[in-house]
């Protein structure tokens, strides 16, 4: 039931039964930087599935996962290559990290959302070197809200 890490001293972990872990569709990549094109219905229908800890899934049925591409969300502890777990959220609040589809541009991006005055939305990166994106509310469709991050550890030093 317990395993030891081979390369790190004093490292132990619990062996989990994979049958107890929920799996989510991995629908592709999402930009945490400049927006990238939206996945097509073909890429969604052939999506691979990944297992996630039960604590992340929390019994919700409308979850999916995306691989982050870019570094605009580093101050929110979301880095390039990490996997974000998204929920289809009926209600979004200021400061939520969301996937926003920019309709005219046919692109999607991962940012914090802020509802500004007179129907304008600010998509705020969490990187001091990047500028926010301002859009009219009618040009944005919320694709989901981040509810968890699975860190992918890099072997680079």
PyMOL commands that place a pseudoatom at each C-alpha (Angstrom):
pseudoatom trace, name=CA, resn=UNK, resi=1, chain=A, elem=C, hetatm=0, pos=[0.000, 0.000, 0.000]
pseudoatom trace, name=CA, resn=UNK, resi=2, chain=A, elem=C, hetatm=0, pos=[3.050, 2.283, 0.367]
pseudoatom trace, name=CA, resn=UNK, resi=3, chain=A, elem=C, hetatm=0, pos=[5.854, 2.917, -2.112]
pseudoatom trace, name=CA, resn=UNK, resi=4, chain=A, elem=C, hetatm=0, pos=[9.249, 4.627, -1.758]
pseudoatom trace, name=CA, resn=UNK, resi=5, chain=A, elem=C, hetatm=0, pos=[10.682, 7.096, -4.243]
pseudoatom trace, name=CA, resn=UNK, resi=6, chain=A, elem=C, hetatm=0, pos=[13.743, 5.693, -6.009]
pseudoatom trace, name=CA, resn=UNK, resi=7, chain=A, elem=C, hetatm=0, pos=[15.632, 8.924, -6.666]
pseudoatom trace, name=CA, resn=UNK, resi=8, chain=A, elem=C, hetatm=0, pos=[14.708, 11.019, -3.638]
pseudoatom trace, name=CA, resn=UNK, resi=9, chain=A, elem=C, hetatm=0, pos=[15.712, 10.279, -0.073]
pseudoatom trace, name=CA, resn=UNK, resi=10, chain=A, elem=C, hetatm=0, pos=[12.871, 9.914, 2.470]
pseudoatom trace, name=CA, resn=UNK, resi=11, chain=A, elem=C, hetatm=0, pos=[10.157, 9.915, -0.173]
pseudoatom trace, name=CA, resn=UNK, resi=12, chain=A, elem=C, hetatm=0, pos=[7.087, 7.749, 0.356]
pseudoatom trace, name=CA, resn=UNK, resi=13, chain=A, elem=C, hetatm=0, pos=[3.717, 7.635, -1.314]
pseudoatom trace, name=CA, resn=UNK, resi=14, chain=A, elem=C, hetatm=0, pos=[0.454, 5.778, -1.118]
pseudoatom trace, name=CA, resn=UNK, resi=15, chain=A, elem=C, hetatm=0, pos=[-0.342, 3.287, -3.858]
pseudoatom trace, name=CA, resn=UNK, resi=16, chain=A, elem=C, hetatm=0, pos=[-3.811, 4.103, -5.093]
pseudoatom trace, name=CA, resn=UNK, resi=17, chain=A, elem=C, hetatm=0, pos=[-6.183, 1.806, -6.866]
pseudoatom trace, name=CA, resn=UNK, resi=18, chain=A, elem=C, hetatm=0, pos=[-6.619, 3.236, -10.381]
pseudoatom trace, name=CA, resn=UNK, resi=19, chain=A, elem=C, hetatm=0, pos=[-10.202, 1.978, -10.401]
pseudoatom trace, name=CA, resn=UNK, resi=20, chain=A, elem=C, hetatm=0, pos=[-11.002, 4.498, -7.646]
pseudoatom trace, name=CA, resn=UNK, resi=21, chain=A, elem=C, hetatm=0, pos=[-9.764, 7.436, -9.719]
pseudoatom trace, name=CA, resn=UNK, resi=22, chain=A, elem=C, hetatm=0, pos=[-12.200, 9.249, -12.012]
pseudoatom trace, name=CA, resn=UNK, resi=23, chain=A, elem=C, hetatm=0, pos=[-11.105, 9.930, -15.573]
pseudoatom trace, name=CA, resn=UNK, resi=24, chain=A, elem=C, hetatm=0, pos=[-11.723, 13.119, -17.530]
pseudoatom trace, name=CA, resn=UNK, resi=25, chain=A, elem=C, hetatm=0, pos=[-11.513, 13.862, -21.239]
pseudoatom trace, name=CA, resn=UNK, resi=26, chain=A, elem=C, hetatm=0, pos=[-8.301, 15.711, -22.120]
pseudoatom trace, name=CA, resn=UNK, resi=27, chain=A, elem=C, hetatm=0, pos=[-9.609, 18.081, -24.789]
pseudoatom trace, name=CA, resn=UNK, resi=28, chain=A, elem=C, hetatm=0, pos=[-6.323, 19.536, -25.968]
pseudoatom trace, name=CA, resn=UNK, resi=29, chain=A, elem=C, hetatm=0, pos=[-4.357, 22.683, -25.219]
pseudoatom trace, name=CA, resn=UNK, resi=30, chain=A, elem=C, hetatm=0, pos=[-5.324, 26.119, -23.953]
pseudoatom trace, name=CA, resn=UNK, resi=31, chain=A, elem=C, hetatm=0, pos=[-3.231, 29.243, -24.261]
pseudoatom trace, name=CA, resn=UNK, resi=32, chain=A, elem=C, hetatm=0, pos=[-1.975, 30.918, -21.137]
pseudoatom trace, name=CA, resn=UNK, resi=33, chain=A, elem=C, hetatm=0, pos=[-0.459, 33.711, -23.153]
pseudoatom trace, name=CA, resn=UNK, resi=34, chain=A, elem=C, hetatm=0, pos=[-1.829, 34.729, -26.505]
pseudoatom trace, name=CA, resn=UNK, resi=35, chain=A, elem=C, hetatm=0, pos=[-5.126, 33.104, -27.575]
pseudoatom trace, name=CA, resn=UNK, resi=36, chain=A, elem=C, hetatm=0, pos=[-4.996, 29.935, -29.662]
pseudoatom trace, name=CA, resn=UNK, resi=37, chain=A, elem=C, hetatm=0, pos=[-7.663, 28.400, -31.965]
pseudoatom trace, name=CA, resn=UNK, resi=38, chain=A, elem=C, hetatm=0, pos=[-10.577, 26.502, -30.419]
pseudoatom trace, name=CA, resn=UNK, resi=39, chain=A, elem=C, hetatm=0, pos=[-10.418, 22.681, -30.698]
pseudoatom trace, name=CA, resn=UNK, resi=40, chain=A, elem=C, hetatm=0, pos=[-12.721, 21.268, -33.371]
pseudoatom trace, name=CA, resn=UNK, resi=41, chain=A, elem=C, hetatm=0, pos=[-15.513, 18.754, -32.744]
pseudoatom trace, name=CA, resn=UNK, resi=42, chain=A, elem=C, hetatm=0, pos=[-13.240, 16.128, -34.299]
pseudoatom trace, name=CA, resn=UNK, resi=43, chain=A, elem=C, hetatm=0, pos=[-10.498, 16.701, -31.716]
pseudoatom trace, name=CA, resn=UNK, resi=44, chain=A, elem=C, hetatm=0, pos=[-13.042, 16.634, -28.881]
pseudoatom trace, name=CA, resn=UNK, resi=45, chain=A, elem=C, hetatm=0, pos=[-14.660, 13.364, -30.000]
pseudoatom trace, name=CA, resn=UNK, resi=46, chain=A, elem=C, hetatm=0, pos=[-11.308, 11.574, -30.186]
pseudoatom trace, name=CA, resn=UNK, resi=47, chain=A, elem=C, hetatm=0, pos=[-9.978, 12.957, -26.887]
pseudoatom trace, name=CA, resn=UNK, resi=48, chain=A, elem=C, hetatm=0, pos=[-7.874, 10.764, -24.678]
pseudoatom trace, name=CA, resn=UNK, resi=49, chain=A, elem=C, hetatm=0, pos=[-8.818, 10.465, -21.022]
pseudoatom trace, name=CA, resn=UNK, resi=50, chain=A, elem=C, hetatm=0, pos=[-6.679, 11.124, -17.973]
pseudoatom trace, name=CA, resn=UNK, resi=51, chain=A, elem=C, hetatm=0, pos=[-7.114, 9.949, -14.410]
pseudoatom trace, name=CA, resn=UNK, resi=52, chain=A, elem=C, hetatm=0, pos=[-7.420, 12.599, -11.713]
pseudoatom trace, name=CA, resn=UNK, resi=53, chain=A, elem=C, hetatm=0, pos=[-7.513, 12.381, -7.921]
pseudoatom trace, name=CA, resn=UNK, resi=54, chain=A, elem=C, hetatm=0, pos=[-11.056, 12.024, -6.540]
pseudoatom trace, name=CA, resn=UNK, resi=55, chain=A, elem=C, hetatm=0, pos=[-10.561, 15.221, -4.512]
pseudoatom trace, name=CA, resn=UNK, resi=56, chain=A, elem=C, hetatm=0, pos=[-10.343, 17.241, -7.725]
pseudoatom trace, name=CA, resn=UNK, resi=57, chain=A, elem=C, hetatm=0, pos=[-13.364, 15.671, -9.393]
pseudoatom trace, name=CA, resn=UNK, resi=58, chain=A, elem=C, hetatm=0, pos=[-15.548, 15.975, -6.242]
pseudoatom trace, name=CA, resn=UNK, resi=59, chain=A, elem=C, hetatm=0, pos=[-18.318, 13.992, -7.911]
pseudoatom trace, name=CA, resn=UNK, resi=60, chain=A, elem=C, hetatm=0, pos=[-19.036, 16.604, -10.583]
pseudoatom trace, name=CA, resn=UNK, resi=61, chain=A, elem=C, hetatm=0, pos=[-20.127, 15.276, -13.968]
pseudoatom trace, name=CA, resn=UNK, resi=62, chain=A, elem=C, hetatm=0, pos=[-19.297, 18.233, -16.220]
pseudoatom trace, name=CA, resn=UNK, resi=63, chain=A, elem=C, hetatm=0, pos=[-15.506, 18.278, -15.987]
pseudoatom trace, name=CA, resn=UNK, resi=64, chain=A, elem=C, hetatm=0, pos=[-12.761, 18.163, -18.584]
pseudoatom trace, name=CA, resn=UNK, resi=65, chain=A, elem=C, hetatm=0, pos=[-9.016, 18.785, -18.701]
pseudoatom trace, name=CA, resn=UNK, resi=66, chain=A, elem=C, hetatm=0, pos=[-6.744, 20.970, -20.822]
pseudoatom trace, name=CA, resn=UNK, resi=67, chain=A, elem=C, hetatm=0, pos=[-2.963, 21.210, -21.130]
pseudoatom trace, name=CA, resn=UNK, resi=68, chain=A, elem=C, hetatm=0, pos=[-1.703, 24.757, -20.522]
pseudoatom trace, name=CA, resn=UNK, resi=69, chain=A, elem=C, hetatm=0, pos=[0.477, 26.303, -23.193]
pseudoatom trace, name=CA, resn=UNK, resi=70, chain=A, elem=C, hetatm=0, pos=[2.299, 29.471, -22.147]
pseudoatom trace, name=CA, resn=UNK, resi=71, chain=A, elem=C, hetatm=0, pos=[3.199, 31.404, -19.016]
pseudoatom trace, name=CA, resn=UNK, resi=72, chain=A, elem=C, hetatm=0, pos=[0.618, 34.161, -18.615]
pseudoatom trace, name=CA, resn=UNK, resi=73, chain=A, elem=C, hetatm=0, pos=[-0.815, 32.515, -15.480]
pseudoatom trace, name=CA, resn=UNK, resi=74, chain=A, elem=C, hetatm=0, pos=[2.405, 31.818, -13.554]
pseudoatom trace, name=CA, resn=UNK, resi=75, chain=A, elem=C, hetatm=0, pos=[1.463, 34.060, -10.616]
pseudoatom trace, name=CA, resn=UNK, resi=76, chain=A, elem=C, hetatm=0, pos=[-1.722, 31.965, -10.264]
pseudoatom trace, name=CA, resn=UNK, resi=77, chain=A, elem=C, hetatm=0, pos=[0.533, 28.879, -9.986]
pseudoatom trace, name=CA, resn=UNK, resi=78, chain=A, elem=C, hetatm=0, pos=[-0.444, 27.627, -13.455]
pseudoatom trace, name=CA, resn=UNK, resi=79, chain=A, elem=C, hetatm=0, pos=[2.590, 26.978, -15.629]
pseudoatom trace, name=CA, resn=UNK, resi=80, chain=A, elem=C, hetatm=0, pos=[3.385, 25.833, -19.144]
pseudoatom trace, name=CA, resn=UNK, resi=81, chain=A, elem=C, hetatm=0, pos=[2.647, 22.114, -19.464]
pseudoatom trace, name=CA, resn=UNK, resi=82, chain=A, elem=C, hetatm=0, pos=[0.393, 21.912, -16.387]
pseudoatom trace, name=CA, resn=UNK, resi=83, chain=A, elem=C, hetatm=0, pos=[-3.057, 20.365, -16.737]
pseudoatom trace, name=CA, resn=UNK, resi=84, chain=A, elem=C, hetatm=0, pos=[-6.060, 22.427, -15.658]
pseudoatom trace, name=CA, resn=UNK, resi=85, chain=A, elem=C, hetatm=0, pos=[-9.300, 20.737, -14.628]
pseudoatom trace, name=CA, resn=UNK, resi=86, chain=A, elem=C, hetatm=0, pos=[-12.256, 22.755, -15.872]
pseudoatom trace, name=CA, resn=UNK, resi=87, chain=A, elem=C, hetatm=0, pos=[-15.910, 22.723, -14.917]
pseudoatom trace, name=CA, resn=UNK, resi=88, chain=A, elem=C, hetatm=0, pos=[-18.783, 24.020, -16.995]
pseudoatom trace, name=CA, resn=UNK, resi=89, chain=A, elem=C, hetatm=0, pos=[-19.792, 26.751, -14.582]
pseudoatom trace, name=CA, resn=UNK, resi=90, chain=A, elem=C, hetatm=0, pos=[-23.282, 28.281, -14.639]
pseudoatom trace, name=CA, resn=UNK, resi=91, chain=A, elem=C, hetatm=0, pos=[-22.053, 31.261, -12.599]
pseudoatom trace, name=CA, resn=UNK, resi=92, chain=A, elem=C, hetatm=0, pos=[-18.776, 33.183, -12.970]
pseudoatom trace, name=CA, resn=UNK, resi=93, chain=A, elem=C, hetatm=0, pos=[-17.469, 35.804, -10.524]
pseudoatom trace, name=CA, resn=UNK, resi=94, chain=A, elem=C, hetatm=0, pos=[-14.836, 38.515, -10.808]
pseudoatom trace, name=CA, resn=UNK, resi=95, chain=A, elem=C, hetatm=0, pos=[-11.385, 36.995, -10.392]
pseudoatom trace, name=CA, resn=UNK, resi=96, chain=A, elem=C, hetatm=0, pos=[-12.298, 33.446, -11.487]
pseudoatom trace, name=CA, resn=UNK, resi=97, chain=A, elem=C, hetatm=0, pos=[-9.738, 31.768, -13.764]
pseudoatom trace, name=CA, resn=UNK, resi=98, chain=A, elem=C, hetatm=0, pos=[-11.692, 30.856, -16.880]
pseudoatom trace, name=CA, resn=UNK, resi=99, chain=A, elem=C, hetatm=0, pos=[-11.361, 29.617, -20.431]
pseudoatom trace, name=CA, resn=UNK, resi=100, chain=A, elem=C, hetatm=0, pos=[-12.716, 32.405, -22.641]
pseudoatom trace, name=CA, resn=UNK, resi=101, chain=A, elem=C, hetatm=0, pos=[-13.675, 31.882, -26.264]
pseudoatom trace, name=CA, resn=UNK, resi=102, chain=A, elem=C, hetatm=0, pos=[-13.184, 35.058, -28.306]
pseudoatom trace, name=CA, resn=UNK, resi=103, chain=A, elem=C, hetatm=0, pos=[-15.938, 34.648, -30.906]
pseudoatom trace, name=CA, resn=UNK, resi=104, chain=A, elem=C, hetatm=0, pos=[-14.717, 37.012, -33.643]
pseudoatom trace, name=CA, resn=UNK, resi=105, chain=A, elem=C, hetatm=0, pos=[-11.144, 35.787, -33.379]
pseudoatom trace, name=CA, resn=UNK, resi=106, chain=A, elem=C, hetatm=0, pos=[-12.199, 32.121, -33.089]
pseudoatom trace, name=CA, resn=UNK, resi=107, chain=A, elem=C, hetatm=0, pos=[-9.626, 31.681, -30.320]
pseudoatom trace, name=CA, resn=UNK, resi=108, chain=A, elem=C, hetatm=0, pos=[-9.600, 30.561, -26.704]
pseudoatom trace, name=CA, resn=UNK, resi=109, chain=A, elem=C, hetatm=0, pos=[-7.432, 31.752, -23.799]
pseudoatom trace, name=CA, resn=UNK, resi=110, chain=A, elem=C, hetatm=0, pos=[-6.982, 31.082, -20.079]
pseudoatom trace, name=CA, resn=UNK, resi=111, chain=A, elem=C, hetatm=0, pos=[-7.202, 34.226, -17.931]
pseudoatom trace, name=CA, resn=UNK, resi=112, chain=A, elem=C, hetatm=0, pos=[-8.780, 35.765, -14.829]
pseudoatom trace, name=CA, resn=UNK, resi=113, chain=A, elem=C, hetatm=0, pos=[-12.041, 37.489, -15.705]
pseudoatom trace, name=CA, resn=UNK, resi=114, chain=A, elem=C, hetatm=0, pos=[-13.206, 40.897, -14.520]
pseudoatom trace, name=CA, resn=UNK, resi=115, chain=A, elem=C, hetatm=0, pos=[-16.512, 42.487, -15.489]
pseudoatom trace, name=CA, resn=UNK, resi=116, chain=A, elem=C, hetatm=0, pos=[-15.782, 46.148, -16.198]
pseudoatom trace, name=CA, resn=UNK, resi=117, chain=A, elem=C, hetatm=0, pos=[-18.196, 49.020, -16.747]
pseudoatom trace, name=CA, resn=UNK, resi=118, chain=A, elem=C, hetatm=0, pos=[-20.551, 49.261, -19.720]
pseudoatom trace, name=CA, resn=UNK, resi=119, chain=A, elem=C, hetatm=0, pos=[-20.399, 45.666, -20.927]
pseudoatom trace, name=CA, resn=UNK, resi=120, chain=A, elem=C, hetatm=0, pos=[-16.630, 45.394, -21.235]
pseudoatom trace, name=CA, resn=UNK, resi=121, chain=A, elem=C, hetatm=0, pos=[-14.684, 42.407, -19.951]
pseudoatom trace, name=CA, resn=UNK, resi=122, chain=A, elem=C, hetatm=0, pos=[-11.048, 42.401, -18.903]
pseudoatom trace, name=CA, resn=UNK, resi=123, chain=A, elem=C, hetatm=0, pos=[-9.174, 39.124, -19.323]
pseudoatom trace, name=CA, resn=UNK, resi=124, chain=A, elem=C, hetatm=0, pos=[-6.270, 39.548, -16.927]
pseudoatom trace, name=CA, resn=UNK, resi=125, chain=A, elem=C, hetatm=0, pos=[-3.077, 37.496, -17.162]
pseudoatom trace, name=CA, resn=UNK, resi=126, chain=A, elem=C, hetatm=0, pos=[-1.287, 36.618, -13.924]
pseudoatom trace, name=CA, resn=UNK, resi=127, chain=A, elem=C, hetatm=0, pos=[2.124, 37.612, -15.186]
pseudoatom trace, name=CA, resn=UNK, resi=128, chain=A, elem=C, hetatm=0, pos=[3.397, 41.172, -14.641]
pseudoatom trace, name=CA, resn=UNK, resi=129, chain=A, elem=C, hetatm=0, pos=[5.045, 41.204, -18.072]
pseudoatom trace, name=CA, resn=UNK, resi=130, chain=A, elem=C, hetatm=0, pos=[1.779, 40.656, -19.972]
pseudoatom trace, name=CA, resn=UNK, resi=131, chain=A, elem=C, hetatm=0, pos=[-1.034, 43.064, -20.722]
pseudoatom trace, name=CA, resn=UNK, resi=132, chain=A, elem=C, hetatm=0, pos=[-4.757, 42.397, -20.161]
pseudoatom trace, name=CA, resn=UNK, resi=133, chain=A, elem=C, hetatm=0, pos=[-7.131, 41.747, -23.052]
pseudoatom trace, name=CA, resn=UNK, resi=134, chain=A, elem=C, hetatm=0, pos=[-10.218, 43.986, -23.178]
pseudoatom trace, name=CA, resn=UNK, resi=135, chain=A, elem=C, hetatm=0, pos=[-13.276, 42.693, -25.043]
pseudoatom trace, name=CA, resn=UNK, resi=136, chain=A, elem=C, hetatm=0, pos=[-16.943, 43.510, -25.425]
pseudoatom trace, name=CA, resn=UNK, resi=137, chain=A, elem=C, hetatm=0, pos=[-19.051, 41.074, -23.398]
pseudoatom trace, name=CA, resn=UNK, resi=138, chain=A, elem=C, hetatm=0, pos=[-20.902, 39.889, -26.508]
pseudoatom trace, name=CA, resn=UNK, resi=139, chain=A, elem=C, hetatm=0, pos=[-17.591, 38.732, -28.053]
pseudoatom trace, name=CA, resn=UNK, resi=140, chain=A, elem=C, hetatm=0, pos=[-16.787, 36.379, -25.155]
pseudoatom trace, name=CA, resn=UNK, resi=141, chain=A, elem=C, hetatm=0, pos=[-18.229, 32.987, -24.339]
pseudoatom trace, name=CA, resn=UNK, resi=142, chain=A, elem=C, hetatm=0, pos=[-17.120, 31.351, -21.104]
pseudoatom trace, name=CA, resn=UNK, resi=143, chain=A, elem=C, hetatm=0, pos=[-16.048, 27.769, -21.797]
pseudoatom trace, name=CA, resn=UNK, resi=144, chain=A, elem=C, hetatm=0, pos=[-15.439, 26.831, -18.167]
pseudoatom trace, name=CA, resn=UNK, resi=145, chain=A, elem=C, hetatm=0, pos=[-13.820, 27.689, -14.829]
pseudoatom trace, name=CA, resn=UNK, resi=146, chain=A, elem=C, hetatm=0, pos=[-10.604, 26.209, -13.434]
pseudoatom trace, name=CA, resn=UNK, resi=147, chain=A, elem=C, hetatm=0, pos=[-11.267, 24.082, -10.348]
pseudoatom trace, name=CA, resn=UNK, resi=148, chain=A, elem=C, hetatm=0, pos=[-7.916, 22.311, -10.118]
pseudoatom trace, name=CA, resn=UNK, resi=149, chain=A, elem=C, hetatm=0, pos=[-4.368, 22.191, -11.434]
pseudoatom trace, name=CA, resn=UNK, resi=150, chain=A, elem=C, hetatm=0, pos=[-2.264, 19.101, -11.940]
pseudoatom trace, name=CA, resn=UNK, resi=151, chain=A, elem=C, hetatm=0, pos=[1.361, 20.139, -11.928]
pseudoatom trace, name=CA, resn=UNK, resi=152, chain=A, elem=C, hetatm=0, pos=[3.620, 18.569, -14.482]
pseudoatom trace, name=CA, resn=UNK, resi=153, chain=A, elem=C, hetatm=0, pos=[7.146, 18.543, -13.094]
pseudoatom trace, name=CA, resn=UNK, resi=154, chain=A, elem=C, hetatm=0, pos=[9.820, 19.371, -15.590]
pseudoatom trace, name=CA, resn=UNK, resi=155, chain=A, elem=C, hetatm=0, pos=[13.095, 17.460, -15.673]
pseudoatom trace, name=CA, resn=UNK, resi=156, chain=A, elem=C, hetatm=0, pos=[14.899, 20.607, -16.908]
pseudoatom trace, name=CA, resn=UNK, resi=157, chain=A, elem=C, hetatm=0, pos=[17.258, 22.314, -14.473]
for i in range(1, 157): cmd.bond("trace and resi %d" % i, "trace and resi %d" % (i + 1))
show_as sticks, trace
zoom trace
